[in-house]
């Protein structure tokens, strides 16, 4: 085996920590915005025809 090659048990695995953080922040932002709109609609009362 050449010195620049790594054995199979030492291969690196990509861990997308930054991507997961961005997705979690995006999810909570969407939930917060929908919750804000929901509270505005509830506070204005129901408009029935």
LINBELFEN-V751204 format. One record per helix or strand. SS is the DSSP state (alpha for helix, beta for strand). FROM is the first residue (numbers start at 0). LEN is the number of residues. Records with the same first field share a line. If there is no record, write none. Layout:
SS=FROM-LEN, FROM-LEN
//
This chain:
alpha=7-3, 16-28
//
